[in-house]
Amino acid sequence: MKRLFLLLLVVYSCTTGTIQTEEETTEVLDKTVRIEVNTLQENDAVQINYYDYIEDKHILNEYLFNYDSSGNAIPVVITLDDYDFRFIQGNIYRKNSIPTQLSLKIYVDDELIIDESKTGDGSEWINIEFNYDILKEENI
């Protein structure tokens, strides 16, 4: 009888513990991430900072805009091919307080995921930060 009670106790304790749910996991494989930055300012430059998971460091460079024959800025484009990391994060900013619009667009496999523009008031730098979870398809 004691054995039966002990056996039932063991079976009961094993079956009524925590219920584990399996979370569906999906890997981010070989995505193409494209960062596009544009300005409405003539003779403008922008700082672009993004985290490079392959090199395990932040990449920060200044980019000068080129202009077409009508004087419109040609967007600065950074393409990250075979991007297999979950997050894309960084920021763009202009190193002066010019009150002209600066815009950021980020695409993952040609799907627009971030579209943000800011216009300064002449008193501070324009800064647009981004931190996007590719797997969950959301800003964090």
DRENMARFI-759767 format. One line per 10 residues: number of its first residue (from 1); their letters; for each residue x, y, z of N, C-alpha, C, O. Coordinates in Angstrom, 2 decimals, padded with zeros to 5 digits, m for minus. Layout:
BEGIN
NUM) a) X:Y:Z:X:Y:Z:X:Y:Z:X:Y:Z; ... $
REM end
This chain:
BEGIN
1) mkrlfllllv) 000.81:m001.18:000.00:000.00:000.00:000.00:000.87:001.27:000.00:000.58:002.25:m000.69; 001.96:001.21:000.80:002.86:002.35:000.82:003.49:002.56:m000.55:003.68:003.69:m001.00; 003.80:001.43:m001.22:004.40:001.55:m002.55:003.41:002.18:m003.53:003.78:003.03:m004.34; 002.18:001.77:m003.45:001.16:002.33:m004.33:001.00:003.83:m004.07:000.90:004.61:m005.01; 000.96:004.23:m002.81:000.85:005.63:m002.45:002.07:006.41:m002.94:001.93:007.49:m003.50; 003.25:005.85:m002.73:004.48:006.50:m003.18:004.51:006.63:m004.70:004.91:007.66:m005.23; 004.09:005.57:m005.39:004.04:005.59:m006.85:003.06:006.65:m007.34:003.39:007.40:m008.26; 001.89:006.73:m006.75:000.91:007.75:m007.14:001.44:009.16:m006.84:001.22:010.08:m007.62; 002.14:009.30:m005.74:002.70:010.59:m005.39:003.76:011.02:m006.41:003.79:012.18:m006.81; 004.61:010.10:m006.83:005.63:010.39:m007.83:004.99:010.73:m009.17:005.38:011.71:m009.81 $
11) vyscttgtiq) 004.01:009.93:m009.58:003.34:010.19:m010.86:002.62:011.53:m010.81:002.72:012.32:m011.75; 001.92:011.81:m009.74:001.20:013.06:m009.60:002.15:014.25:m009.62:001.89:015.25:m010.29; 003.26:014.14:m008.91:004.20:015.27:m008.87:004.86:015.50:m010.22:005.23:016.63:m010.54; 005.02:014.47:m011.01:005.64:014.63:m012.33:004.67:015.20:m013.34:005.09:015.87:m014.28; 003.39:014.95:m013.18:002.43:015.38:m014.20:001.78:016.71:m013.91:001.25:017.33:m014.82; 001.81:017.18:m012.67:001.11:018.43:m012.39:002.06:019.58:m012.11:001.66:020.58:m011.51; 003.28:019.47:m012.53:004.24:020.55:m012.35:003.93:021.68:m013.31:002.79:021.86:m013.73; 004.93:022.43:m013.63:004.73:023.54:m014.55:004.50:023.01:m015.96:005.13:022.05:m016.40; 003.61:023.65:m016.64:003.33:023.29:m018.02:004.19:024.18:m018.90:004.09:025.40:m018.85; 005.02:023.57:m019.68:005.90:024.33:m020.55:005.27:024.46:m021.92:004.79:023.49:m022.51 $
21) teeettevld) 005.28:025.66:m022.40:004.80:025.89:m023.77:006.00:026.13:m024.65:006.94:026.84:m024.28; 005.97:025.55:m025.80:007.06:025.73:m026.74:006.80:026.98:m027.56:005.76:027.11:m028.20; 007.76:027.88:m027.53:007.65:029.10:m028.31:008.22:028.84:m029.69:009.32:028.30:m029.85; 007.47:029.24:m030.67:007.93:029.04:m032.04:009.14:029.93:m032.28:009.10:031.13:m032.06; 010.21:029.33:m032.73:011.41:030.10:m033.01:011.62:030.16:m034.52:011.48:029.17:m035.24; 011.95:031.32:m034.94:012.26:031.54:m036.35:013.57:032.27:m036.41:013.79:033.23:m035.68; 014.44:031.84:m037.26:015.73:032.49:m037.40:015.66:033.58:m038.45:014.89:033.51:m039.41; 016.48:034.57:m038.26:016.64:035.63:m039.25:017.81:035.21:m040.13:018.96:035.16:m039.67; 017.53:034.90:m041.37:018.59:034.41:m042.25:018.68:035.24:m043.51:017.69:035.48:m044.19; 019.88:035.66:m043.81:020.22:036.28:m045.10:019.24:037.35:m045.55:018.76:037.34:m046.69 $
31) ktvrievntl) 018.95:038.28:m044.67:018.12:039.43:m045.02:019.01:040.49:m045.66:020.22:040.49:m045.47; 018.39:041.37:m046.42:019.09:042.54:m046.94:018.50:043.75:m046.23:017.30:044.03:m046.34; 019.34:044.46:m045.50:018.92:045.66:m044.78:019.48:046.85:m045.53:020.67:046.90:m045.86; 018.61:047.83:m045.80:019.03:049.03:m046.52:018.65:050.25:m045.67:017.49:050.44:m045.31; 019.64:051.05:m045.37:019.46:052.28:m044.61:019.56:053.44:m045.60:020.58:053.59:m046.28; 018.51:054.27:m045.67:018.51:055.43:m046.57:018.30:056.69:m045.75:017.38:056.78:m044.95; 019.17:057.66:m045.98:019.09:058.93:m045.26:019.03:060.04:m046.30:019.75:060.02:m047.29; 018.15:061.01:m046.05:018.02:062.12:m046.99:017.88:063.44:m046.23:017.57:063.46:m045.04; 018.11:064.53:m046.94:018.05:065.87:m046.37:017.37:066.83:m047.33:017.29:066.57:m048.53; 016.89:067.91:m046.78:016.38:069.01:m047.61:017.34:070.18:m047.61:017.06:071.22:m048.21 $
41) qendavqiny) 018.47:070.03:m046.94:019.48:071.09:m046.81:020.50:071.01:m047.94:020.92:069.91:m048.33; 020.89:072.14:m048.45:021.97:072.19:m049.44:023.30:072.00:m048.73:023.47:072.41:m047.58; 024.25:071.38:m049.43:025.60:071.17:m048.89:025.57:070.59:m047.48:026.16:071.16:m046.56; 024.90:069.49:m047.33:024.69:068.89:m046.01:025.54:067.64:m045.83:026.00:067.02:m046.79; 025.75:067.29:m044.58:026.44:066.06:m044.21:025.68:065.44:m043.05:025.01:066.14:m042.29; 025.78:064.13:m042.92:025.07:063.43:m041.85:026.00:062.39:m041.23:026.85:061.82:m041.91; 025.83:062.16:m039.96:026.55:061.11:m039.25:025.61:059.90:m039.20:024.46:060.03:m038.79; 026.10:058.75:m039.60:025.30:057.52:m039.54:026.05:056.53:m038.66:027.21:056.20:m038.90; 025.35:056.06:m037.65:025.90:055.13:m036.69:025.00:053.89:m036.66:023.79:054.00:m036.49; 025.59:052.72:m036.83:024.82:051.49:m036.73:025.72:050.41:m036.15:026.94:050.46:m036.27 $
51) ydyiedkhil) 025.08:049.43:m035.52:025.84:048.35:m034.91:026.09:047.26:m035.94:025.14:046.73:m036.53; 027.35:046.91:m036.15:027.73:045.86:m037.07:028.01:044.60:m036.26:029.02:044.50:m035.56; 027.10:043.64:m036.35:027.21:042.42:m035.56:028.37:041.54:m036.02:028.92:040.78:m035.22; 028.73:041.62:m037.27:029.85:040.81:m037.77:031.15:041.28:m037.13:031.97:040.46:m036.70; 031.35:042.60:m037.09:032.56:043.14:m036.48:032.41:043.36:m034.98:033.39:043.67:m034.30; 031.18:043.21:m034.46:030.87:043.39:m033.05:031.27:044.78:m032.55:031.91:044.92:m031.51; 030.89:045.81:m033.33:031.17:047.18:m032.92:030.25:048.14:m033.66:029.65:047.80:m034.68; 030.15:049.33:m033.12:029.38:050.39:m033.77:030.23:051.01:m034.88:031.42:051.27:m034.70; 029.61:051.23:m036.01:030.25:051.88:m037.15:029.68:053.30:m037.21:028.47:053.48:m037.32; 030.54:054.28:m037.15:030.13:055.67:m037.22:030.94:056.35:m038.31:032.17:056.40:m038.25 $
61) neylfnydss) 030.24:056.88:m039.32:030.89:057.59:m040.41:030.09:058.83:m040.77:028.88:058.90:m040.57; 030.80:059.81:m041.29:030.14:061.00:m041.82:029.98:060.81:m043.32:030.89:060.36:m044.01; 028.81:061.17:m043.82:028.51:061.05:m045.25:028.10:062.42:m045.77:027.24:063.08:m045.19; 028.73:062.83:m046.87:028.35:064.07:m047.54:027.33:063.73:m048.60:027.47:062.74:m049.33; 026.30:064.53:m048.70:025.27:064.30:m049.70:025.75:064.79:m051.07:026.42:065.81:m051.18; 025.38:064.05:m052.09:025.53:064.49:m053.47:024.18:065.01:m053.92:023.15:064.69:m053.33; 024.19:065.83:m054.97:022.96:066.49:m055.41:022.78:066.29:m056.91:023.75:066.23:m057.66; 021.52:066.20:m057.33:021.23:066.06:m058.76:021.28:067.43:m059.42:021.55:068.43:m058.76; 021.02:067.47:m060.72:021.13:068.73:m061.47:020.09:069.77:m061.04:020.25:070.96:m061.32; 019.04:069.33:m060.37:018.02:070.26:m059.86:018.32:070.75:m058.46:017.58:071.57:m057.91 $
71) gnaipvvitl) 019.40:070.26:m057.87:019.77:070.68:m056.52:019.17:069.84:m055.42:019.29:070.18:m054.24; 018.51:068.74:m055.79:017.92:067.86:m054.78:018.96:066.85:m054.29:019.74:066.31:m055.08; 018.95:066.61:m053.00:019.90:065.66:m052.42:019.61:064.25:m052.90:018.46:063.84:m053.03; 020.67:063.51:m053.18:020.57:062.09:m053.50:020.75:061.34:m052.18:021.75:061.55:m051.50; 019.80:060.47:m051.82:019.90:059.80:m050.52:021.21:059.03:m050.35:021.73:058.44:m051.29; 021.72:059.06:m049.12:022.85:058.22:m048.75:022.27:056.84:m048.45:021.33:056.72:m047.67; 022.84:055.81:m049.07:022.32:054.45:m048.92:023.43:053.54:m048.41:024.52:053.49:m048.97; 023.12:052.82:m047.34:024.02:051.79:m046.82:023.26:050.47:m046.93:022.16:050.34:m046.40; 023.85:049.50:m047.63:023.21:048.20:m047.81:024.01:047.15:m047.06:025.23:047.02:m047.24; 023.31:046.40:m046.22:023.92:045.30:m045.46:023.35:044.00:m046.02:022.23:043.62:m045.70 $
81) ddydfrfiqg) 024.13:043.33:m046.86:023.69:042.09:m047.48:023.89:040.91:m046.53:024.73:040.96:m045.63; 023.11:039.86:m046.73:023.21:038.63:m045.94:023.17:038.91:m044.45:023.92:038.32:m043.68; 022.28:039.81:m044.05:022.15:040.20:m042.65:021.36:039.13:m041.93:020.18:038.93:m042.22; 021.98:038.44:m040.99:021.30:037.34:m040.31:021.23:037.56:m038.80:021.28:036.60:m038.02; 021.12:038.82:m038.41:021.00:039.14:m036.99:019.62:039.68:m036.70:018.96:040.24:m037.58; 019.18:039.52:m035.49:017.81:039.83:m035.12:017.52:041.33:m035.07:016.41:041.74:m035.39; 018.49:042.14:m034.67:018.24:043.55:m034.45:019.04:044.43:m035.41:020.14:044.07:m035.84; 018.47:045.57:m035.72:019.19:046.62:m036.43:019.04:047.86:m035.56:017.93:048.30:m035.27; 020.17:048.42:m035.13:020.10:049.57:m034.22:021.17:050.59:m034.55:022.23:050.26:m035.09; 020.88:051.83:m034.20:021.82:052.91:m034.41:021.11:054.25:m034.37:020.05:054.39:m033.76 $
91) niyrknsipt) 021.71:055.24:m035.02:021.08:056.55:m035.12:021.72:057.35:m036.25:022.81:057.03:m036.73; 021.03:058.40:m036.64:021.57:059.36:m037.60:021.44:060.73:m036.97:020.50:061.00:m036.22; 022.38:061.60:m037.29:022.28:062.96:m036.78:023.12:063.90:m037.64:024.03:063.50:m038.36; 022.77:065.16:m037.52:023.49:066.22:m038.21:024.27:066.98:m037.14:023.71:067.32:m036.10; 025.54:067.24:m037.38:026.39:067.89:m036.38:026.26:069.40:m036.37:027.25:070.12:m036.21; 025.05:069.89:m036.54:024.78:071.31:m036.39:023.27:071.47:m036.16:022.52:070.50:m036.27; 022.85:072.66:m035.87:021.44:072.88:m035.52:020.64:073.51:m036.65:019.68:074.24:m036.40; 021.01:073.24:m037.89:020.27:073.76:m039.04:018.82:073.28:m038.95:018.58:072.08:m038.78; 017.84:074.18:m039.05:016.43:073.79:m038.91:015.82:073.27:m040.21:014.79:073.76:m040.68; 016.47:072.26:m040.80:016.01:071.66:m042.04:015.79:070.17:m041.82:016.48:069.54:m041.02 $
101) qlslkiyvdd) 014.84:069.62:m042.53:014.44:068.23:m042.34:015.55:067.23:m042.68:016.30:067.40:m043.64; 015.61:066.20:m041.86:016.48:065.05:m042.07:015.58:063.83:m041.98:014.75:063.74:m041.07; 015.73:062.88:m042.90:014.82:061.72:m042.90:015.59:060.41:m042.98:016.69:060.33:m043.52; 014.97:059.39:m042.41:015.54:058.04:m042.34:014.50:057.04:m042.81:013.34:057.08:m042.38; 014.92:056.15:m043.68:014.10:055.01:m044.10:014.97:053.77:m043.98:016.12:053.76:m044.40; 014.40:052.72:m043.40:015.10:051.45:m043.31:014.20:050.38:m043.90:013.01:050.29:m043.59; 014.79:049.57:m044.76:014.09:048.49:m045.43:014.73:047.16:m045.04:015.95:047.07:m044.89; 013.89:046.14:m044.87:014.38:044.76:m044.72:013.76:043.99:m045.87:012.54:043.88:m045.98; 014.60:043.45:m046.73:014.15:042.76:m047.94:013.13:043.59:m048.71:012.07:043.10:m049.09; 013.46:044.85:m048.93:012.66:045.82:m049.68:011.33:046.16:m049.03:010.49:046.80:m049.67 $
111) eliidesktg) 011.10:045.77:m047.79:009.90:046.16:m047.05:010.27:047.30:m046.11:011.18:047.17:m045.29; 009.57:048.43:m046.24:009.84:049.59:m045.41:009.44:049.30:m043.97:008.28:049.00:m043.69; 010.41:049.38:m043.04:010.11:049.09:m041.63:010.20:050.34:m040.76:009.55:050.42:m039.72; 011.00:051.32:m041.19:011.12:052.58:m040.45:011.09:053.71:m041.46:011.80:053.70:m042.46; 010.25:054.69:m041.18:010.14:055.89:m042.01:009.93:057.06:m041.07:008.82:057.30:m040.60; 011.00:057.78:m040.78:010.91:058.86:m039.80:011.67:060.08:m040.31:012.74:059.97:m040.91; 011.10:061.24:m040.06:011.72:062.51:m040.42:011.62:063.45:m039.24:010.67:063.42:m038.47; 012.63:064.30:m039.12:012.60:065.33:m038.09:013.11:066.63:m038.68:014.02:066.65:m039.52; 012.51:067.71:m038.23:012.95:069.04:m038.60:013.34:069.76:m037.32:012.55:069.84:m036.38; 014.55:070.27:m037.28:015.02:070.95:m036.09:014.43:072.35:m035.96:013.81:072.88:m036.88 $
121) dgsewinief) 014.63:072.92:m034.78:014.15:074.27:m034.52:015.29:075.30:m034.52:015.08:076.47:m034.20; 016.49:074.85:m034.87:017.64:075.74:m034.92:018.42:075.83:m033.62:019.43:076.52:m033.54; 017.95:075.13:m032.58:018.63:075.22:m031.29:019.35:073.93:m030.88:020.15:073.96:m029.94; 019.09:072.83:m031.55:019.74:071.57:m031.20:019.92:070.69:m032.43:019.26:070.89:m033.45; 020.80:069.72:m032.31:021.03:068.77:m033.40:019.81:067.89:m033.60:019.12:067.54:m032.65; 019.56:067.54:m034.85:018.52:066.55:m035.15:019.15:065.17:m034.95:020.23:064.89:m035.46; 018.45:064.33:m034.22:018.92:062.97:m033.95:017.74:062.02:m034.12:016.70:062.20:m033.50; 017.90:061.02:m034.96:016.87:059.99:m035.14:017.49:058.65:m034.77:018.43:058.18:m035.41; 016.96:058.03:m033.72:017.46:056.74:m033.27:016.57:055.63:m033.81:015.38:055.82:m034.06; 017.18:054.45:m034.00:016.40:053.29:m034.41:016.90:052.06:m033.69:018.10:051.89:m033.45 $
131) nydilkeeni) 015.95:051.20:m033.34:016.25:049.93:m032.68:015.08:049.01:m033.05:014.01:049.10:m032.46; 015.29:048.14:m034.00:014.21:047.35:m034.59:014.49:045.86:m034.42:015.60:045.39:m034.68; 013.48:045.13:m033.98:013.55:043.68:m033.84:013.00:043.07:m035.13:011.80:043.10:m035.37; 013.88:042.53:m035.95:013.48:041.98:m037.25:012.59:040.76:m037.07:011.64:040.56:m037.84; 012.88:039.94:m036.07:012.11:038.71:m035.83:010.68:039.03:m035.42:009.73:038.43:m035.94; 010.51:039.97:m034.48:009.18:040.33:m034.01:008.53:041.41:m034.87:007.35:041.72:m034.70; 009.30:041.99:m035.80:008.82:043.05:m036.69:008.24:044.22:m035.90:007.11:044.65:m036.12; 009.07:044.73:m034.94:008.61:045.85:m034.14:009.78:046.68:m033.64:010.89:046.19:m033.47; 009.50:047.97:m033.40:010.48:048.86:m032.77:010.56:048.51:m031.30:009.55:048.21:m030.66; 011.77:048.56:m030.78:011.93:048.31:m029.35:012.62:049.48:m028.69:012.85:049.45:m027.48 $
REM end
